[in-house]
Amino acid sequence: MSSSRNNDETKARLNLETSRIRWHELQTYYARGQVVRVGSNLDLLDVACDLVADNRALFEQWLTAGDVGDVSPELARAWYDRNTELWAVVIAPWVLVQDRSDASLH
């Protein structure tokens, strides 16, 4: 029960630290290889909580499925050209980003 409570507390804290940011503002982090793309099929806060909890098995599944990973040069260029607004949360040294532009059409 306490781990569930800790997870809820972590998620609540991370929710307060989540914000929208333009891709141009993330260029330094991208150049350092610190930006992690989170697929739109996942909840950004859930992924952040699992990263904080060091849930390696789940991350391996997401990496294998392509749901989490590096930002490809092609995607980085597309985001740069549009200066895409992304949702982001920092789990030092990583910046987790998610493009919800398609999801906002619902």
MOPAC internal coordinates of N, CA, C and O (Angstrom, degrees):
PM7 1SCF
backbone

  N    0.0000 0     0.00 0     0.00 0    0    0    0
  C    1.4349 1     0.00 0     0.00 0    1    0    0
  C    1.5308 1   111.49 1     0.00 0    2    1    0
  O    1.2310 1   120.14 1   142.24 1    3    2    1
  N    1.3393 1   117.34 1   -37.76 1    3    2    1
  C    1.4576 1   120.08 1  -178.10 1    5    3    2
  C    1.5203 1   112.05 1   -68.01 1    6    5    3
  O    1.2310 1   119.78 1   145.47 1    7    6    5
  N    1.3488 1   118.02 1   -34.53 1    7    6    5
  C    1.4592 1   119.12 1   178.44 1    9    7    6
  C    1.5237 1   110.49 1   -66.86 1   10    9    7
  O    1.2310 1   120.05 1   145.41 1   11   10    9
  N    1.3260 1   117.51 1   -34.59 1   11   10    9
  C    1.4581 1   121.19 1   175.55 1   13   11   10
  C    1.5225 1   110.56 1   -65.05 1   14   13   11
  O    1.2310 1   121.15 1   138.35 1   15   14   13
  N    1.3351 1   115.41 1   -41.65 1   15   14   13
  C    1.4660 1   120.09 1   178.30 1   17   15   14
  C    1.5241 1   110.64 1   -65.16 1   18   17   15
  O    1.2310 1   120.43 1   136.96 1   19   18   17
  N    1.3336 1   116.78 1   -43.04 1   19   18   17
  C    1.4631 1   120.69 1   177.62 1   21   19   18
  C    1.5183 1   110.96 1   -61.25 1   22   21   19
  O    1.2310 1   120.38 1   139.14 1   23   22   21
  N    1.3399 1   116.88 1   -40.86 1   23   22   21
  C    1.4493 1   121.23 1   178.37 1   25   23   22
  C    1.5317 1   110.35 1   -63.28 1   26   25   23
  O    1.2310 1   120.31 1   138.02 1   27   26   25
  N    1.3297 1   117.01 1   -41.98 1   27   26   25
  C    1.4651 1   120.74 1   178.17 1   29   27   26
  C    1.5255 1   110.76 1   -63.16 1   30   29   27
  O    1.2310 1   120.66 1   139.07 1   31   30   29
  N    1.3402 1   116.34 1   -40.93 1   31   30   29
  C    1.4674 1   120.51 1   178.74 1   33   31   30
  C    1.5233 1   110.60 1   -65.98 1   34   33   31
  O    1.2310 1   120.50 1   137.66 1   35   34   33
  N    1.3262 1   116.64 1   -42.34 1   35   34   33
  C    1.4651 1   120.92 1   177.76 1   37   35   34
  C    1.5189 1   110.04 1   -62.06 1   38   37   35
  O    1.2310 1   120.69 1   134.34 1   39   38   37
  N    1.3252 1   116.28 1   -45.66 1   39   38   37
  C    1.4636 1   120.59 1  -179.54 1   41   39   38
  C    1.5253 1   111.25 1   -62.41 1   42   41   39
  O    1.2310 1   119.99 1   138.76 1   43   42   41
  N    1.3198 1   117.63 1   -41.24 1   43   42   41
  C    1.4605 1   121.57 1   178.60 1   45   43   42
  C    1.5305 1   110.72 1   -63.30 1   46   45   43
  O    1.2310 1   120.62 1   136.86 1   47   46   45
  N    1.3305 1   116.43 1   -43.14 1   47   46   45
  C    1.4684 1   120.41 1   178.89 1   49   47   46
  C    1.5251 1   110.83 1   -64.39 1   50   49   47
  O    1.2310 1   120.66 1   134.84 1   51   50   49
  N    1.3297 1   116.35 1   -45.16 1   51   50   49
  C    1.4636 1   120.53 1  -179.70 1   53   51   50
  C    1.5280 1   111.58 1   -65.18 1   54   53   51
  O    1.2310 1   120.70 1   145.79 1   55   54   53
  N    1.3286 1   116.26 1   -34.21 1   55   54   53
  C    1.4585 1   119.92 1   178.14 1   57   55   54
  C    1.5283 1   110.50 1   -59.77 1   58   57   55
  O    1.2310 1   120.65 1   141.60 1   59   58   57
  N    1.3275 1   116.36 1   -38.40 1   59   58   57
  C    1.4665 1   120.57 1   178.37 1   61   59   58
  C    1.5278 1   111.77 1   -69.51 1   62   61   59
  O    1.2310 1   120.48 1   155.85 1   63   62   61
  N    1.3271 1   116.68 1   -24.15 1   63   62   61
  C    1.4652 1   121.68 1  -177.92 1   65   63   62
  C    1.5287 1   112.58 1   -94.75 1   66   65   63
  O    1.2310 1   120.47 1   177.09 1   67   66   65
  N    1.3278 1   116.71 1    -2.91 1   67   66   65
  C    1.4631 1   120.87 1  -179.90 1   69   67   66
  C    1.5156 1   109.42 1   -85.48 1   70   69   67
  O    1.2310 1   120.98 1   -44.07 1   71   70   69
  N    1.3225 1   115.73 1   135.93 1   71   70   69
  C    1.4631 1   118.85 1   179.85 1   73   71   70
  C    1.5193 1   110.03 1  -151.55 1   74   73   71
  O    1.2310 1   121.86 1   -11.04 1   75   74   73
  N    1.3088 1   114.04 1   168.96 1   75   74   73
  C    1.4594 1   120.07 1   175.41 1   77   75   74
  C    1.5201 1   108.30 1   -89.36 1   78   77   75
  O    1.2310 1   121.67 1   -38.33 1   79   78   77
  N    1.3259 1   114.42 1   141.67 1   79   78   77
  C    1.4630 1   119.94 1  -179.71 1   81   79   78
  C    1.5184 1   108.45 1  -147.62 1   82   81   79
  O    1.2310 1   120.94 1   -35.69 1   83   82   81
  N    1.3162 1   115.80 1   144.31 1   83   82   81
  C    1.4702 1   121.31 1   178.42 1   85   83   82
  C    1.5267 1   109.87 1   -80.11 1   86   85   83
  O    1.2310 1   121.22 1   -34.85 1   87   86   85
  N    1.3310 1   115.28 1   145.15 1   87   86   85
  C    1.4668 1   121.15 1  -177.71 1   89   87   86
  C    1.5244 1   111.70 1   -55.83 1   90   89   87
  O    1.2310 1   119.59 1   141.76 1   91   90   89
  N    1.3318 1   118.38 1   -38.24 1   91   90   89
  C    1.4669 1   120.05 1  -179.48 1   93   91   90
  C    1.5308 1   111.59 1   -56.60 1   94   93   91
  O    1.2310 1   120.16 1   147.77 1   95   94   93
  N    1.3328 1   117.31 1   -32.23 1   95   94   93
  C    1.4582 1   121.31 1  -179.18 1   97   95   94
  C    1.5314 1   112.45 1   -74.95 1   98   97   95
  O    1.2310 1   120.55 1   167.97 1   99   98   97
  N    1.3279 1   116.56 1   -12.03 1   99   98   97
  C    1.4696 1   121.23 1  -177.56 1  101   99   98
  C    1.5321 1   113.03 1  -102.29 1  102  101   99
  O    1.2310 1   120.18 1  -175.29 1  103  102  101
  N    1.3133 1   117.27 1     4.71 1  103  102  101
  C    1.4672 1   121.05 1  -174.54 1  105  103  102
  C    1.5234 1   113.11 1   -57.94 1  106  105  103
  O    1.2310 1   119.65 1   137.94 1  107  106  105
  N    1.3267 1   118.27 1   -42.06 1  107  106  105
  C    1.4697 1   121.18 1  -179.76 1  109  107  106
  C    1.5193 1   110.76 1   -61.39 1  110  109  107
  O    1.2310 1   120.70 1   136.48 1  111  110  109
  N    1.3403 1   116.27 1   -43.52 1  111  110  109
  C    1.4670 1   120.58 1  -179.87 1  113  111  110
  C    1.5227 1   110.94 1   -68.12 1  114  113  111
  O    1.2310 1   120.81 1   141.74 1  115  114  113
  N    1.3321 1   116.05 1   -38.26 1  115  114  113
  C    1.4605 1   119.97 1   177.77 1  117  115  114
  C    1.5297 1   110.31 1   -63.49 1  118  117  115
  O    1.2310 1   120.54 1   136.45 1  119  118  117
  N    1.3247 1   116.57 1   -43.55 1  119  118  117
  C    1.4648 1   120.89 1  -179.95 1  121  119  118
  C    1.5282 1   111.30 1   -61.79 1  122  121  119
  O    1.2310 1   119.97 1   149.70 1  123  122  121
  N    1.3209 1   117.65 1   -30.30 1  123  122  121
  C    1.4700 1   122.04 1   178.62 1  125  123  122
  C    1.5256 1   112.05 1   -84.65 1  126  125  123
  O    1.2310 1   120.05 1   175.97 1  127  126  125
  N    1.3287 1   117.51 1    -4.03 1  127  126  125
  C    1.4591 1   120.43 1  -179.48 1  129  127  126
  C    1.5154 1   113.22 1    76.46 1  130  129  127
  O    1.2310 1   120.37 1  -153.85 1  131  130  129
  N    1.3309 1   116.90 1    26.15 1  131  130  129
  C    1.4597 1   121.20 1  -174.82 1  133  131  130
  C    1.5253 1   113.71 1  -102.92 1  134  133  131
  O    1.2310 1   119.85 1  -177.74 1  135  134  133
  N    1.3317 1   117.88 1     2.26 1  135  134  133
  C    1.4595 1   120.37 1  -179.31 1  137  135  134
  C    1.5228 1   109.32 1   -95.16 1  138  137  135
  O    1.2310 1   120.88 1   -51.03 1  139  138  137
  N    1.3150 1   115.93 1   128.97 1  139  138  137
  C    1.4580 1   123.09 1   179.66 1  141  139  138
  C    1.5223 1   108.30 1  -115.38 1  142  141  139
  O    1.2310 1   121.01 1   -57.19 1  143  142  141
  N    1.3257 1   115.67 1   122.81 1  143  142  141
  C    1.4641 1   121.82 1   178.70 1  145  143  142
  C    1.5220 1   109.68 1   -82.51 1  146  145  143
  O    1.2310 1   121.02 1   -48.13 1  147  146  145
  N    1.3286 1   115.65 1   131.87 1  147  146  145
  C    1.4605 1   121.59 1   176.38 1  149  147  146
  C    1.5325 1   106.88 1  -114.53 1  150  149  147
  O    1.2310 1   120.64 1   -57.11 1  151  150  149
  N    1.3207 1   116.38 1   122.89 1  151  150  149
  C    1.4531 1   121.17 1  -178.73 1  153  151  150
  C    1.5175 1   112.28 1   -61.38 1  154  153  151
  O    1.2310 1   121.13 1   -27.78 1  155  154  153
  N    1.3294 1   115.45 1   152.22 1  155  154  153
  C    1.4662 1   120.94 1  -176.93 1  157  155  154
  C    1.5281 1   112.75 1   -68.42 1  158  157  155
  O    1.2310 1   120.55 1   166.18 1  159  158  157
  N    1.3424 1   116.55 1   -13.82 1  159  158  157
  C    1.4658 1   119.90 1   178.15 1  161  159  158
  C    1.5270 1   112.49 1   -80.11 1  162  161  159
  O    1.2310 1   120.15 1   171.72 1  163  162  161
  N    1.3435 1   117.32 1    -8.28 1  163  162  161
  C    1.4638 1   122.02 1   179.13 1  165  163  162
  C    1.5210 1   110.37 1  -108.62 1  166  165  163
  O    1.2310 1   121.00 1   -22.78 1  167  166  165
  N    1.3208 1   115.69 1   157.22 1  167  166  165
  C    1.4594 1   121.69 1   175.00 1  169  167  166
  C    1.5287 1   107.80 1   -86.94 1  170  169  167
  O    1.2310 1   120.51 1   -58.54 1  171  170  169
  N    1.3210 1   116.63 1   121.46 1  171  170  169
  C    1.4617 1   121.99 1  -177.04 1  173  171  170
  C    1.5337 1   111.68 1   -55.46 1  174  173  171
  O    1.2310 1   120.50 1   138.08 1  175  174  173
  N    1.3283 1   116.66 1   -41.92 1  175  174  173
  C    1.4673 1   119.88 1  -179.33 1  177  175  174
  C    1.5208 1   112.06 1   -68.73 1  178  177  175
  O    1.2310 1   120.04 1   143.30 1  179  178  177
  N    1.3247 1   117.53 1   -36.70 1  179  178  177
  C    1.4694 1   119.88 1   176.99 1  181  179  178
  C    1.5243 1   110.38 1   -62.72 1  182  181  179
  O    1.2310 1   120.94 1   136.71 1  183  182  181
  N    1.3321 1   115.80 1   -43.29 1  183  182  181
  C    1.4617 1   120.05 1   179.38 1  185  183  182
  C    1.5299 1   109.88 1   -63.62 1  186  185  183
  O    1.2310 1   120.50 1   136.28 1  187  186  185
  N    1.3184 1   116.64 1   -43.72 1  187  186  185
  C    1.4711 1   120.48 1   179.07 1  189  187  186
  C    1.5294 1   110.97 1   -61.40 1  190  189  187
  O    1.2310 1   120.39 1   136.98 1  191  190  189
  N    1.3279 1   116.86 1   -43.02 1  191  190  189
  C    1.4763 1   120.53 1   178.59 1  193  191  190
  C    1.5192 1   111.09 1   -62.30 1  194  193  191
  O    1.2310 1   120.37 1   138.79 1  195  194  193
  N    1.3271 1   116.89 1   -41.21 1  195  194  193
  C    1.4630 1   120.02 1   179.49 1  197  195  194
  C    1.5196 1   111.24 1   -68.66 1  198  197  195
  O    1.2310 1   119.92 1   149.31 1  199  198  197
  N    1.3192 1   117.76 1   -30.69 1  199  198  197
  C    1.4616 1   120.56 1   175.58 1  201  199  198
  C    1.5345 1   109.75 1   -68.95 1  202  201  199
  O    1.2310 1   120.34 1   136.03 1  203  202  201
  N    1.3179 1   116.95 1   -43.97 1  203  202  201
  C    1.4682 1   121.14 1   176.95 1  205  203  202
  C    1.5294 1   110.14 1   -59.72 1  206  205  203
  O    1.2310 1   120.63 1   139.51 1  207  206  205
  N    1.3415 1   116.40 1   -40.49 1  207  206  205
  C    1.4714 1   121.70 1  -178.61 1  209  207  206
  C    1.5292 1   112.65 1   -79.04 1  210  209  207
  O    1.2310 1   120.39 1   178.53 1  211  210  209
  N    1.3493 1   116.85 1    -1.47 1  211  210  209
  C    1.4629 1   122.27 1  -179.62 1  213  211  210
  C    1.5307 1   111.56 1    56.75 1  214  213  211
  O    1.2310 1   120.96 1  -133.50 1  215  214  213
  N    1.3204 1   115.76 1    46.50 1  215  214  213
  C    1.4607 1   122.37 1   179.76 1  217  215  214
  C    1.5367 1   109.34 1   -83.02 1  218  217  215
  O    1.2310 1   121.15 1  -102.60 1  219  218  217
  N    1.3032 1   115.41 1    77.40 1  219  218  217
  C    1.4730 1   121.74 1  -173.88 1  221  219  218
  C    1.5200 1   113.31 1   -62.99 1  222  221  219
  O    1.2310 1   120.07 1   140.88 1  223  222  221
  N    1.3258 1   117.48 1   -39.12 1  223  222  221
  C    1.4686 1   120.50 1  -177.90 1  225  223  222
  C    1.5200 1   110.75 1   -61.02 1  226  225  223
  O    1.2310 1   120.59 1   135.67 1  227  226  225
  N    1.3215 1   116.49 1   -44.33 1  227  226  225
  C    1.4555 1   120.21 1   179.73 1  229  227  226
  C    1.5242 1   111.00 1   -67.46 1  230  229  227
  O    1.2310 1   120.29 1   139.60 1  231  230  229
  N    1.3376 1   117.06 1   -40.40 1  231  230  229
  C    1.4597 1   120.32 1   177.56 1  233  231  230
  C    1.5237 1   111.54 1   -62.21 1  234  233  231
  O    1.2310 1   120.58 1   140.44 1  235  234  233
  N    1.3206 1   116.50 1   -39.56 1  235  234  233
  C    1.4651 1   120.06 1   177.39 1  237  235  234
  C    1.5336 1   110.50 1   -60.36 1  238  237  235
  O    1.2310 1   120.62 1   138.53 1  239  238  237
  N    1.3311 1   116.41 1   -41.47 1  239  238  237
  C    1.4756 1   120.20 1   177.54 1  241  239  238
  C    1.5179 1   110.57 1   -62.00 1  242  241  239
  O    1.2310 1   120.59 1   133.56 1  243  242  241
  N    1.3313 1   116.47 1   -46.44 1  243  242  241
  C    1.4681 1   120.25 1  -179.43 1  245  243  242
  C    1.5218 1   111.72 1   -64.40 1  246  245  243
  O    1.2310 1   120.70 1   139.53 1  247  246  245
  N    1.3357 1   116.27 1   -40.47 1  247  246  245
  C    1.4636 1   119.83 1   178.28 1  249  247  246
  C    1.5241 1   111.12 1   -63.10 1  250  249  247
  O    1.2310 1   120.77 1   134.56 1  251  250  249
  N    1.3254 1   116.14 1   -45.44 1  251  250  249
  C    1.4585 1   121.54 1   179.61 1  253  251  250
  C    1.5200 1   111.32 1   -61.47 1  254  253  251
  O    1.2310 1   120.71 1   139.60 1  255  254  253
  N    1.3407 1   116.25 1   -40.40 1  255  254  253
  C    1.4668 1   121.22 1  -179.63 1  257  255  254
  C    1.5288 1   112.53 1   -77.74 1  258  257  255
  O    1.2310 1   120.25 1   168.49 1  259  258  257
  N    1.3374 1   117.12 1   -11.51 1  259  258  257
  C    1.4618 1   120.49 1  -178.15 1  261  259  258
  C    1.5185 1   113.23 1    81.16 1  262  261  259
  O    1.2310 1   120.28 1  -167.48 1  263  262  261
  N    1.3338 1   117.07 1    12.52 1  263  262  261
  C    1.4662 1   121.03 1  -179.65 1  265  263  262
  C    1.5277 1   112.44 1   -78.86 1  266  265  263
  O    1.2310 1   120.76 1   157.47 1  267  266  265
  N    1.3285 1   116.16 1   -22.53 1  267  266  265
  C    1.4621 1   123.43 1   177.83 1  269  267  266
  C    1.5164 1   106.50 1  -136.92 1  270  269  267
  O    1.2310 1   120.41 1   -38.02 1  271  270  269
  N    1.3265 1   116.82 1   141.98 1  271  270  269
  C    1.4556 1   118.38 1   177.14 1  273  271  270
  C    1.5129 1   112.92 1   171.02 1  274  273  271
  O    1.2310 1   121.80 1    12.00 1  275  274  273
  N    1.3073 1   114.16 1  -168.00 1  275  274  273
  C    1.4561 1   120.96 1   178.05 1  277  275  274
  C    1.5216 1   109.98 1   -68.69 1  278  277  275
  O    1.2310 1   121.48 1   -20.38 1  279  278  277
  N    1.3121 1   114.78 1   159.62 1  279  278  277
  C    1.4616 1   121.03 1   171.90 1  281  279  278
  C    1.5270 1   106.09 1   -88.64 1  282  281  279
  O    1.2310 1   120.64 1   -62.61 1  283  282  281
  N    1.3203 1   116.39 1   117.39 1  283  282  281
  C    1.4665 1   120.34 1  -178.71 1  285  283  282
  C    1.5281 1   109.80 1   -66.40 1  286  285  283
  O    1.2310 1   120.34 1   -25.94 1  287  286  285
  N    1.3376 1   116.96 1   154.06 1  287  286  285
  C    1.4653 1   119.50 1   177.51 1  289  287  286
  C    1.5383 1   112.13 1   -56.93 1  290  289  287
  O    1.2310 1   120.43 1   144.21 1  291  290  289
  N    1.3306 1   116.77 1   -35.79 1  291  290  289
  C    1.4698 1   119.99 1   179.84 1  293  291  290
  C    1.5289 1   111.19 1   -66.25 1  294  293  291
  O    1.2310 1   120.93 1   136.08 1  295  294  293
  N    1.3258 1   115.83 1   -43.92 1  295  294  293
  C    1.4628 1   119.87 1   178.98 1  297  295  294
  C    1.5287 1   110.10 1   -67.39 1  298  297  295
  O    1.2310 1   120.52 1   139.45 1  299  298  297
  N    1.3268 1   116.60 1   -40.55 1  299  298  297
  C    1.4655 1   120.28 1   178.04 1  301  299  298
  C    1.5245 1   110.55 1   -59.84 1  302  301  299
  O    1.2310 1   120.33 1   138.75 1  303  302  301
  N    1.3190 1   116.98 1   -41.25 1  303  302  301
  C    1.4668 1   121.12 1   179.36 1  305  303  302
  C    1.5297 1   110.72 1   -65.56 1  306  305  303
  O    1.2310 1   120.54 1   136.71 1  307  306  305
  N    1.3331 1   116.58 1   -43.29 1  307  306  305
  C    1.4723 1   120.56 1   179.01 1  309  307  306
  C    1.5269 1   110.39 1   -62.68 1  310  309  307
  O    1.2310 1   120.61 1   135.37 1  311  310  309
  N    1.3337 1   116.44 1   -44.63 1  311  310  309
  C    1.4640 1   120.34 1   178.31 1  313  311  310
  C    1.5264 1   110.60 1   -64.63 1  314  313  311
  O    1.2310 1   120.56 1   142.35 1  315  314  313
  N    1.3391 1   116.53 1   -37.65 1  315  314  313
  C    1.4646 1   120.37 1   179.45 1  317  315  314
  C    1.5257 1   110.37 1   -65.60 1  318  317  315
  O    1.2310 1   120.95 1   133.45 1  319  318  317
  N    1.3263 1   115.78 1   -46.55 1  319  318  317
  C    1.4695 1   120.31 1  -177.91 1  321  319  318
  C    1.5259 1   111.80 1   -60.15 1  322  321  319
  O    1.2310 1   120.32 1   144.11 1  323  322  321
  N    1.3280 1   116.99 1   -35.89 1  323  322  321
  C    1.4740 1   121.58 1  -179.53 1  325  323  322
  C    1.5310 1   111.85 1   -96.00 1  326  325  323
  O    1.2310 1   120.42 1   174.61 1  327  326  325
  N    1.3397 1   116.81 1    -5.39 1  327  326  325
  C    1.4683 1   122.25 1  -171.97 1  329  327  326
  C    1.5293 1   109.06 1    45.49 1  330  329  327
  O    1.2310 1   121.74 1  -126.80 1  331  330  329
  N    1.3185 1   114.28 1    53.20 1  331  330  329
  C    1.4608 1   123.12 1  -175.08 1  333  331  330
  C    1.5232 1   111.66 1   -56.06 1  334  333  331
  O    1.2310 1   121.36 1   -41.12 1  335  334  333
  N    1.3271 1   115.00 1   138.88 1  335  334  333
  C    1.4555 1   120.87 1   173.81 1  337  335  334
  C    1.5188 1   107.97 1   -89.54 1  338  337  335
  O    1.2310 1   120.94 1   -55.53 1  339  338  337
  N    1.3248 1   115.81 1   124.47 1  339  338  337
  C    1.4568 1   122.40 1  -176.90 1  341  339  338
  C    1.5218 1   109.70 1  -118.92 1  342  341  339
  O    1.2310 1   121.08 1   -24.18 1  343  342  341
  N    1.3193 1   115.54 1   155.82 1  343  342  341
  C    1.4598 1   121.05 1   168.73 1  345  343  342
  C    1.5113 1   106.12 1   -85.90 1  346  345  343
  O    1.2310 1   120.26 1   -41.78 1  347  346  345
  N    1.3149 1   117.11 1   138.22 1  347  346  345
  C    1.4610 1   120.42 1  -177.00 1  349  347  346
  C    1.5226 1   111.22 1  -143.69 1  350  349  347
  O    1.2310 1   122.15 1   -30.02 1  351  350  349
  N    1.3196 1   113.49 1   149.98 1  351  350  349
  C    1.4669 1   121.29 1   172.49 1  353  351  350
  C    1.5244 1   106.72 1  -144.17 1  354  353  351
  O    1.2310 1   121.03 1   -41.20 1  355  354  353
  N    1.3162 1   115.63 1   138.80 1  355  354  353
  C    1.4639 1   120.99 1  -177.98 1  357  355  354
  C    1.5264 1   109.44 1   -96.35 1  358  357  355
  O    1.2310 1   121.29 1   -55.18 1  359  358  357
  N    1.3312 1   115.15 1   124.82 1  359  358  357
  C    1.4586 1   123.68 1   169.08 1  361  359  358
  C    1.5309 1   103.29 1  -123.15 1  362  361  359
  O    1.2310 1   121.26 1   -93.46 1  363  362  361
  N    1.3231 1   115.19 1    86.54 1  363  362  361
  C    1.4584 1   121.50 1  -170.23 1  365  363  362
  C    1.5276 1   111.85 1   -46.36 1  366  365  363
  O    1.2310 1   119.66 1   -45.27 1  367  366  365
  N    1.3274 1   118.25 1   134.73 1  367  366  365
  C    1.4572 1   126.65 1     4.35 1  369  367  366
  C    1.5355 1   113.49 1   -88.89 1  370  369  367
  O    1.2310 1   120.16 1  -171.45 1  371  370  369
  N    1.3083 1   117.30 1     8.55 1  371  370  369
  C    1.4573 1   121.54 1  -173.39 1  373  371  370
  C    1.5321 1   112.28 1   -90.88 1  374  373  371
  O    1.2310 1   121.54 1   -30.91 1  375  374  373
  N    1.3218 1   114.65 1   149.09 1  375  374  373
  C    1.4571 1   121.67 1   169.97 1  377  375  374
  C    1.5266 1   105.74 1  -117.65 1  378  377  375
  O    1.2310 1   120.60 1   -68.29 1  379  378  377
  N    1.3249 1   116.46 1   111.71 1  379  378  377
  C    1.4544 1   121.47 1   178.52 1  381  379  378
  C    1.5243 1   107.87 1   -85.92 1  382  381  379
  O    1.2310 1   120.22 1   -50.86 1  383  382  381
  N    1.3305 1   117.18 1   129.14 1  383  382  381
  C    1.4621 1   120.91 1  -179.27 1  385  383  382
  C    1.5114 1   110.09 1  -126.89 1  386  385  383
  O    1.2310 1   121.67 1   -29.42 1  387  386  385
  N    1.3230 1   114.41 1   150.58 1  387  386  385
  C    1.4591 1   120.60 1   179.16 1  389  387  386
  C    1.5164 1   108.20 1  -142.99 1  390  389  387
  O    1.2310 1   121.19 1   -49.81 1  391  390  389
  N    1.3275 1   115.34 1   130.19 1  391  390  389
  C    1.4600 1   121.65 1   176.36 1  393  391  390
  C    1.5188 1   107.41 1   -91.08 1  394  393  391
  O    1.2310 1   120.92 1   -69.45 1  395  394  393
  N    1.3039 1   115.85 1   110.55 1  395  394  393
  C    1.4618 1   120.53 1  -179.68 1  397  395  394
  C    1.5268 1   111.74 1  -105.23 1  398  397  395
  O    1.2310 1   120.12 1  -164.54 1  399  398  397
  N    1.3257 1   117.38 1    15.46 1  399  398  397
  C    1.4585 1   119.52 1  -177.01 1  401  399  398
  C    1.5224 1   112.13 1   -60.13 1  402  401  399
  O    1.2310 1   120.13 1   142.71 1  403  402  401
  N    1.3353 1   117.35 1   -37.29 1  403  402  401
  C    1.4582 1   120.18 1   177.47 1  405  403  402
  C    1.5204 1   111.45 1   -73.10 1  406  405  403
  O    1.2310 1   120.62 1   142.18 1  407  406  405
  N    1.3339 1   116.43 1   -37.82 1  407  406  405
  C    1.4665 1   121.24 1  -178.65 1  409  407  406
  C    1.5149 1   111.46 1   -66.31 1  410  409  407
  O    1.2310 1   119.97 1   152.98 1  411  410  409
  N    1.3321 1   117.67 1   -27.02 1  411  410  409
  C    1.4588 1   120.02 1  -176.97 1  413  411  410
  C    1.5288 1   112.28 1   -73.95 1  414  413  411
  O    1.2310 1   120.03 1   174.57 1  415  414  413
  N    1.3173 1   117.54 1    -5.43 1  415  414  413
  C    1.4598 1   120.96 1   179.88 1  417  415  414
  C    1.5064 1   113.01 1   -80.60 1  418  417  415
  O    1.2310 1   119.82 1   168.84 1  419  418  417
  N    1.3342 1   117.95 1   -11.16 1  419  418  417
  C    1.4746 1   121.36 1  -177.78 1  421  419  418
  C    1.4967 1   111.40 1   -68.55 1  422  421  419
  O    1.2310 1   120.10 1   180.00 1  423  422  421

